[in-house]
Amino acid sequence: MTFRLLALDIDGTLLKSNHRLAKETKEAVEYAKEKGAYVTLATGRAFPSAKKVAKALKLDDAYLVTHDGAFVASEVDDPIYERRLDSDRVYQIVDILENYHCHIRLLHEKYAIGNKTRQRNLMSRMNLSVGDPLFYPVNFVDSPSHHLIDQPLTVPKIRAQFWSEKERKDALEELREVVRNTHITSSAEGSLDIVDASASKAKGLQILGRKLGISLQEMVAIGSSENDIEMIEQVGLGVAMGQSEKGIQSIADWVTRSNNQNGVGYAVREVFRKQLHPEIYK
C-alpha cells in the first residue's frame, strides 16, 4: 500500500521530553514530503500553538487537526471543520471543574482563559501544552464561571490539569454523568481534555482526507497518548511511540522508538522508504 498522508501528534511524539524538536525529526518530515506524502499535525494543542510547530517543520500551508480534532484549518479565520462546545455546556463544565483542585483552560482558537493558581509547576506544564503566550494570549481570571456569566463563550476545547489523580477520576465521573454530548480523553498525566462528542483526531483526519481525496486507509498516524487512540486504530498504519502506555501500544499496528530516541524519525523513514503494507509491522 502507498501511504499518502502522515499525521503527527506533537507532545510526546514530535517533541522530546525537553520539548525540543530534533534535527532528525525535521529531516524525516522533509523526507516524507519528498516521497509525496501530505504531512499534517494532529494535536490536542490550540491552533496558534500547532501553527507555530508547523512553521518550524515548514508546513506553513498545511491543514492542521487541532483542539483534539475540534478545529481543522490552515488559517485560523477559515476552518474547514469546527465543533464547538456551546456556551451552556462550557459554563456547566467549568462550574463542575471549579469544585476540584485543578487548573482550567478554556481554549478558544485565538486565545485562552484560565483560572489563577499558585501552583507554578502545574501552570508551567499547562503553558507547554498550550504554546507560547506571545502567540497565544492567556487571560487569567479569579473565577472562569463568574467570567462566563458576564461573557458567555463557545470554545472548541476545555482542558483541566489536576494535582490529584483521585480528584481527576472523580471529576471525570461527574462530567460524564452530568454533561451531555462530550468526548473526554487525556493528553498527559493528570489531564482531562474535553471536546464535543462529534470531535476527535480521527474525525478531523477523516474530514481532511475528504478534502484532499485521501482515505483513512491511505494514512499513517503516529501518537503517544490516550487522545491518539482513535486515530491510531482507524488509519491504515497506526504507530505508537515507544514510551507510550502498554494499552496504546497494544492497539497500534507498530510500535516505534521513544520520543527521546528519535522514534518519529525512525518510523517515518522506515514507512516511506519501504511503503510496506501495515501487516508487515504486526
Secondary structure as GFF3:
##gff-version 3
##sequence-region A 1 282
A	DSSP	beta_strand	5	8	.	.	.	ID=ss1
A	DSSP	pi_helix	10	14	.	.	.	ID=ss2
A	DSSP	alpha_helix	23	34	.	.	.	ID=ss3
A	DSSP	beta_strand	38	41	.	.	.	ID=ss4
A	DSSP	alpha_helix	47	56	.	.	.	ID=ss5
A	DSSP	beta_strand	64	66	.	.	.	ID=ss6
A	DSSP	three_ten_helix	67	69	.	.	.	ID=ss7
A	DSSP	beta_strand	71	73	.	.	.	ID=ss8
A	DSSP	beta_strand	81	82	.	.	.	ID=ss9
A	DSSP	alpha_helix	87	97	.	.	.	ID=ss10
A	DSSP	beta_strand	102	107	.	.	.	ID=ss11
A	DSSP	beta_strand	112	115	.	.	.	ID=ss12
A	DSSP	alpha_helix	120	130	.	.	.	ID=ss13
A	DSSP	beta_strand	138	141	.	.	.	ID=ss14
A	DSSP	alpha_helix	144	150	.	.	.	ID=ss15
A	DSSP	beta_strand	157	162	.	.	.	ID=ss16
A	DSSP	alpha_helix	165	178	.	.	.	ID=ss17
A	DSSP	beta_strand	182	185	.	.	.	ID=ss18
A	DSSP	beta_strand	191	196	.	.	.	ID=ss19
A	DSSP	alpha_helix	201	212	.	.	.	ID=ss20
A	DSSP	three_ten_helix	216	218	.	.	.	ID=ss21
A	DSSP	beta_strand	219	223	.	.	.	ID=ss22
A	DSSP	three_ten_helix	226	228	.	.	.	ID=ss23
A	DSSP	alpha_helix	229	234	.	.	.	ID=ss24
A	DSSP	beta_strand	237	240	.	.	.	ID=ss25
A	DSSP	alpha_helix	246	251	.	.	.	ID=ss26
A	DSSP	beta_strand	254	255	.	.	.	ID=ss27
A	DSSP	three_ten_helix	259	261	.	.	.	ID=ss28
A	DSSP	alpha_helix	263	274	.	.	.	ID=ss29
A	DSSP	three_ten_helix	278	281	.	.	.	ID=ss30
###
